[in-house]
């Protein structure tokens, strides 16, 4: 089953739509801050497009999404990028997302390093999350004028580190891990094409048009 959480009135085609408001097309009306009324291990794919910044407790909601997802389900999250003045000043945004967010969503990050090349365990107390999401891929969507082909990837990487208002949105694809999984399996999944929010189709189209103009 594919689930669109916070679908609003524009539910993704072929998905079970969940929203707190009974818009046309919504299949389940509920407050995801409290619970998602679905059995364990139900979802094979979960779409959460521009909804998670509004939740009261991100860890609680991610734990609920984890519960309803089966092992190796994929969760796609599209969210406003934290380091943007319009986003940081929005009083309705309660959660922030950037390229460092994924490291706090996997229990493997908090395990003792197995080799000198493994990520270091933080030297400050950080609760181990009650779930294990592994990042398959991450994509940044730049805002004007940084969304043009005038900049190399390396230049953009430096710019977003030095200043705000370079990146507009960020998209992640995570895999839900409930059993042992090998690095080879994760790598293979990362190469597979994955669904993404329909709203990105128009964004990609406009980006291609701008590139053609320049």
N, C-alpha and C positions, 0 to 999 in steps of 0.2 A: 504494500500500500504506500502511496505517495501522499504526503501531508503538506499543506500550505498553511503555516501558522501566521496569524495576523493578516489574512488575505484581503480583508476589506471587501470592496465591491468589485475587485479585479482578480478573482481567484485564478490561479494557474490552471490551464486546461488539463483534465485528467487527474486532478488532485482532490483530496478531501479537504475542504476549507474550514478553518477554525478562526473565529474572531469573537471578541467580546460584544460586538454589535451584530444584530441580525440583518446584515446587508443581503441583498439578493445574491443567491449562490452559496451563502455560508451554510455549511452542513452541521457544524457543532458550535453553539454559542456558549462560551465559557470564559472565565478569567484565568489566563495562563499563569498569573501570579499565585494562584491558589492550587490549581490542578488542571490536568488535561484528561478528560474522562475517556481514556482508551486503555485497553489491556497492555500489560508488559509485552515487549518484543513484537509490536504491531507494525511499525513503520520500517520501510526499506529505504525511503528517501524523505528528508524533511527540508522544506524551504522556509526560511525565516528572513524575509526581505524587508529591511527598514523598519523592523518592529522591536528588536531586542534593546535598542537604546531607551525605550520607554518603560521597561519592566522595573518593578520595585527592587527585586533581588536577582541579579543575573545568575548566580550560582544555583539558586533554588529552581529557576526556570530551566536552566541547562540540565540540572539533575532530572527534572521531569521529562524533558525531551529525551534524555539518555534512557530513562526507564521504558518509554514507549517504543524505543528504537531497538531493532534486532542487531545482533553482532554483525559488523561490517556494513551497517547502514551508513549512508552518506548524508551529512547535514550541511546545507549551503546557507551561509549567513552573509547578507549584504547590509552594510551599516555605514553611517557617516563617519568620516575619519576624524579622530579626536583633535588633531592639531590644525584646526581651522576655526577662525574667529566666529563665523556665523554659527558653527556647531557648538563651540565651547560656551557661547553666550545664550544658547537656547535653554530656557528654564525647564522645558519638558523632557530634555534628555537627561536620564539618570545614570546611564552606563556609557563608558567610553571604549572605543576600539581603535587599535593601531596594529603595527606589525609585530609588537611584542606580546599582544594578548594571547596568542595560541600557547605560549610556554606555560601559562598558568591554568590551562584547561586539560592538562594531561598529567596523570599520576606518575608517568615515567620520568618527568622532569625532576621530580623530587626524590628519585631513587639515588643511592650512592653511585657515583660514576664507575662504570665498568672498565674504563680505560682512560689514559691521560687526555684523549681527544673528546671524551664525553662532556656534556654540559655540566658545569660546576653546580653543586647544590647551593642554594642561597645561604648566606651566612646570617640571615635574619629569619625570625619565625614566620613561616608561611603555611597556612593550613593546606593539607593535601586535599584536592578536590574529590568529591564523592562520585567521580566519573572519570572516564578516560577517553578523551577525544584526541586523535592524532591528525595533524595537518597534512592534507594531500597536496593542496596548492593554495596560493594566495595571490590576489591581483589587486593592484592599486589603480584607481581611476583619477586622473589628474584634472585639475580645474584650469580654466583659461587663464593665462596663455600657455600653461605648461602641458596642455593636452595636444600640442602640435608636434610635428616631426622636427622642429627646430632644435630639440634637445636630445642628446644621447641618453641612454639608460643610466650610464654612470653619472652624468651631470644631474639628472633628476634625483638619483639616490643621495647625492651630496646636498642638493638644494632642500629636499624635504627634511634633512637632518639639521640644517642651519636655520631654516625659517618656516613660519607657518603659512597656511593658505596656498600650499603647493598641491596637496592631495585633497580630493573632495570625498571620495568614498573608497571603501575597502571590501573585498569579497573573499571569503574563505570557503573551502570545501574540506570538511573534516570527515574522518571515518570513525564510527563508534566501535570501540574495542571492549569486548566483554570476555574474550577468551584469549589464549596465546595467539599471537600473530607474528609472522616473520617479517624481516625487513624487505625480503623479496616480494612478499604479498603487498606490502604497503607501496613499494616502488611501482609494482605493476598497476595497482589501483590509481596511483598518481598520474599515470600515463593515459588512463582511459578518459574519454570525453565525459563530462558530467553536465547535467541540466543546470541552467542558471536562470535568474529572474527575467521575465519577459521585458521588464522595463529597461534592461540593458541592451536589448536589440536596437532600440532607437538611439541610445547613447553611442553605441558602436557605429551605427550608420552615420550619425552626424560627425563623429570623429574621423571616419574615412573620407567624408566630403571635405572636411577642413584640410586633411592631409593632401588630397588631390589639388586643392586650390593653391597650396604652397609647394 
